[in-house]
């Protein structure tokens, strides 16, 4: 299989979220037949729908991978587990969250795997870092990232300074 460009959302709100997101980005390159092309700046955002959790740190990574979508998802889930992620309760605080956002221009709709990632087009904490990496990116079936981000202007996110 030829390598394709994919985008992965990274997030954390437990432990040292900034360090974990950066370390997870480096670890993406350890996935077989995958290389990290770029990491967006980090952003801070409040958790959606849950008021009793710490803020999230989010970023988006651009990768090139020779893995099929399912194999890539399985590698991302294994990486989450390596960083201490548990999946006991939906919406819980997490040490690391990795989401397969886009896989080339493919649309995948299967039980357990939906690409483009559902609701990414409604989330500023995904769209802003994606726009930093790929300002002309179009989300299949949804539209240009810039247009979708403008529709999320009421969501408060903060770009973190580089340290």
HUPE-V552751 format. One record per helix or strand of 2 or more residues. SS is the DSSP state (hx for helix, st for strand). FROM is the first residue (numbers start at 1). TO is the last residue. If there is no record, write none. Layout:
BEGIN
SS:FROM:TO  SS:FROM:TO
END
This chain:
BEGIN
st:4:12  hx:17:28  st:34:39  st:43:45  st:56:65  hx:69:82  st:97:103  st:108:110  st:113:115  hx:120:122  hx:124:133  st:138:139  st:143:144  hx:145:150  st:157:159
END
